[in-house]
Amino acid sequence: MAVTTLIKLYRGEAITIPFAFQTATDITGWTITFTVSDRPNSTTKVVSSVTCTHVDDESGEFSVVLSADDTDLSPSNLYFWDVWRTDSGYERMLGSGRFMVVASARVPTT
């Protein structure tokens, strides 16, 4: 897979982000995690290793569910995301890219 793309969402949005391999890939038994950081290769994670949900194991479809708290980030186009297969014996990047948080009128509430 190793796809690079922009994910754009609004601050405070609860969202499900779908992922799929371009060709059918059986992901049965895989642990897949999604992470967002404030810059490439940063130890500071703004969304820390959310485990992805398997949608269709045989075709390789999975998704990540982010809560409103996860996306309550300062608006910026300078965040970075990645998705990794992290189960026993595997540490492989499946995708990465920019993570843009757009300002909204609703958040922050205080």
N, C-alpha and C positions, 0 to 999 in steps of 0.2 A: 504494500500500500504506500507508505511513506509519502502521503500527499501533503502539500503545503497550501494553505488557504487562509483567508481572512474570516474570522468569526466576529460579527457585529451584533451587539445587543444594547438594550437600554439599561441604565443604572437602576437597580432594584427589581429587575425583571426576573420572574421565575420561569425557567425555560428548559425544554428538553432539546438537546442537540443530537441529531441522528448522524451516524457514520455507517458506511458500507464499503466493502472492498469492491474494486472495479471488476474483478472476476471472482466467482464463488470461491470462498475459502472457509473451511470448517473451523470454527473457533470454539468448539466444544471443549470445556475444561480450562479455557484461557482466563487469566486474570488480566483485565485491561484497566488502566488508570489514566485519568485526565488531570492535568496540572496547569496552573497559570502562574507566571512569575512577572515581576515588574521590569525585567530585562533579561536578555539571553544569559544563560549560565549563572543565574543568580541563586544564592541560597535563600533569598527571601521569596516565599511563595504567597501569592495573594489568594489563590484557591489551591489547597493542598490535597493532592492525590485522591480525587473522588473516584471510587470504583464504578466502572461503567456497567450498564445493564445489558445483558444479551437479549436481543430482539428475535433473531433467527440464526441459530448456531450454524446450520448447514450452509447458508448463503453468506455468512460473515457480517450480518447486520447487528450493530450495537448502538447504544446511546448513552449520553451522560445527562443527568438531571441536576440542574443548578437551581438552588433556592434563591429567593430574593436577598437573603443575607449574603450568599456567595457573590452576587453581582452588585452589592452595595459598595462599589469601588469608585474612586475619583474618576470622572470622565477623562479618557485618554485613549490615544491610538498607539501607545507605547508598551502595551502588555504583550506577552507571548504565551502561547499554549502549546502543549504537546500531549500525545496519547501514546502510551507504552504498553506492550505486552510484558507483564512482570511476574509470570508464574515460574515455578521451579525450573532452572536451567535456561531460562530465557530472559533477556533484557533487550528488547527490540523496539525501536521507535516505529510506530505505525502512521503517525501524522504529526504535523506541527504547523505553526503559522502565527500571524498577528491576531490579537484579541482586542477588539475596540469596544470601549464602553462609552456610550453616547449619553449626554446629559438629559435628564427628564425633569418635569416640573414637580413631580410627586416625591422624589427622593433627593436629599435626605429630609426626614420629617421633623428633625429638631434643629 
